[in-house]
Amino acid sequence: VQLQASGGGLVQAGGSLRLSCAASGRSISSYRMGWFRQAPGKERDFVSALSGGSPLYADSVKGRFIISRDNALNTVYLQMNSLEPEDTAVYYCAADERIELSSITIPWLYEYWGQGTQVTVSS
């Protein structure tokens, strides 16, 4: 599975962006999909994930971000609203077919990663 993340950019605080993660090589319809972010000098943090059940969000983005998938396009999205300067980071999408639901927030357990897309939120 190859993942291509896109949609990042520079936006003012309060603005919105939609990130896309396009997959190729295999259908990701049965995969657990995650979004993570990494700010300079910090660890890669969980943002959101989607499996067969309800989506999962980090507390810091709950109510502002929405994860979704379009199986026909083999793509996962992250709609980011009410962006804050603290959201500035490189955002990565990840996929795994076998990761346990209880471990879905742990980045190093995902097998496939996109290349990352920069999101910068100005104050």
C-alpha positions in Angstrom: 0.0 0.0 0.0 1.3 3.4 -0.9 -0.2 6.5 0.7 0.0 10.0 -0.6 -1.0 12.8 1.8 -1.9 16.2 0.5 -3.9 19.3 1.3 -1.7 21.1 3.8 -0.9 24.7 3.6 -0.8 28.0 5.5 -4.0 29.2 7.1 -5.0 31.8 9.6 -6.2 30.8 13.0 -9.9 30.0 12.8 -9.6 28.8 9.3 -10.1 25.3 7.8 -8.1 22.8 5.7 -9.0 19.4 4.4 -6.2 16.8 4.2 -6.5 13.9 1.8 -4.7 10.5 2.0 -4.9 8.7 -1.3 -4.0 5.1 -1.3 -2.8 2.9 -4.1 -1.7 -0.7 -4.5 -4.6 -2.2 -2.6 -8.0 -1.3 -1.4 -7.9 0.2 2.1 -11.6 -0.3 2.8 -10.7 -2.9 5.5 -7.7 -1.1 6.9 -7.6 1.0 10.1 -6.6 4.5 9.0 -4.9 7.0 11.2 -3.8 10.6 11.1 -0.8 11.7 13.2 1.1 14.9 13.4 4.6 15.9 14.4 5.7 19.4 15.4 9.4 20.4 15.3 11.3 18.8 18.2 8.3 16.8 19.3 7.1 13.3 19.0 4.6 12.1 16.5 1.2 12.4 18.1 -2.1 10.7 17.4 -4.8 13.0 15.9 -7.6 10.8 14.6 -8.3 7.2 13.5 -11.0 5.4 11.6 -11.8 1.7 11.7 -15.1 -0.1 11.2 -16.7 1.6 14.1 -16.8 5.1 15.4 -14.0 7.5 14.6 -11.5 8.3 17.4 -10.1 11.7 18.1 -7.4 13.2 20.3 -8.9 15.4 23.0 -7.1 18.4 21.5 -8.9 18.1 18.2 -12.3 16.7 19.3 -15.1 18.8 18.0 -12.9 20.6 15.4 -11.6 17.8 13.2 -13.6 15.2 11.2 -12.1 12.0 9.7 -13.9 10.2 6.9 -13.2 7.8 4.1 -14.3 7.3 0.6 -13.8 3.7 -0.3 -14.7 4.3 -4.0 -11.8 6.7 -4.2 -9.6 4.7 -1.8 -9.0 7.9 0.1 -9.2 9.1 3.7 -9.8 12.7 4.7 -9.2 14.9 7.7 -11.4 18.0 7.7 -9.8 20.4 10.1 -11.9 23.4 11.3 -11.3 26.2 13.8 -7.6 25.7 13.4 -5.3 27.0 16.1 -1.5 27.8 16.0 -1.0 24.8 18.2 -2.2 22.6 15.2 0.9 23.6 13.3 2.8 20.4 12.4 3.5 17.9 9.6 0.5 15.7 9.3 0.9 12.0 8.3 -1.6 9.4 7.3 -1.1 5.8 8.2 -2.7 2.5 7.4 -2.7 -1.0 8.9 -4.8 -4.0 8.3 -4.1 -5.9 11.5 -3.6 -3.3 14.3 -5.7 -3.9 17.3 -8.4 -1.4 18.0 -6.9 -0.8 21.4 -3.6 0.2 19.8 -5.0 2.4 17.1 -3.4 5.6 18.7 0.1 4.2 18.7 2.0 5.4 15.6 4.8 2.8 15.5 2.3 0.0 15.1 1.1 1.2 11.7 2.7 -0.5 8.7 2.1 2.0 6.0 2.8 5.8 6.1 2.3 8.7 3.7 5.0 11.2 3.2 3.5 14.0 5.4 2.0 17.3 4.5 2.8 20.6 6.3 0.0 22.5 8.1 0.9 26.0 9.4 -1.6 28.0 11.3 -0.7 31.7 11.8 -2.1 33.7 14.8 
